[in-house]
Amino acid sequence: MIKHIVFFSVSESFEGMNKTEICLKIKQELEGLKSLVPQLKKIEVGLNHLEAPSGNFDIALYTEFETMADLEAYQVHPEHKRVAAFIGKVKTDRACVDYEV
């Protein structure tokens, strides 16, 4: 099994949305991929707690795939690319780890 974990920091605002609205939109869009990308076995999207220390990332994405090929298929899936395009417009930082268990 492959675990794909990504952390994002996002802009304070974008096209009339504040940071909270941006994070909620990303969460909704990412979670919607579960029913659209068959290779995606599990997904969790967490938003940083409002009382967490400053400097933390804003969003944590946790996903599971059977194989690296499945992860690669997810990454090029048109729906993932659509969501990633929006994230690309609002992210200020990103960290990612892919590992096998």
Secondary structure by P-SEA (a helix, b strand, c coil): cbbbbbbbbbccccccccaaaaaaaaaaaaaacccccccccbbbbbccccccccccccbbbbbbbccaaaaaaaaacaaaaaaaaaaaacccccccccccc
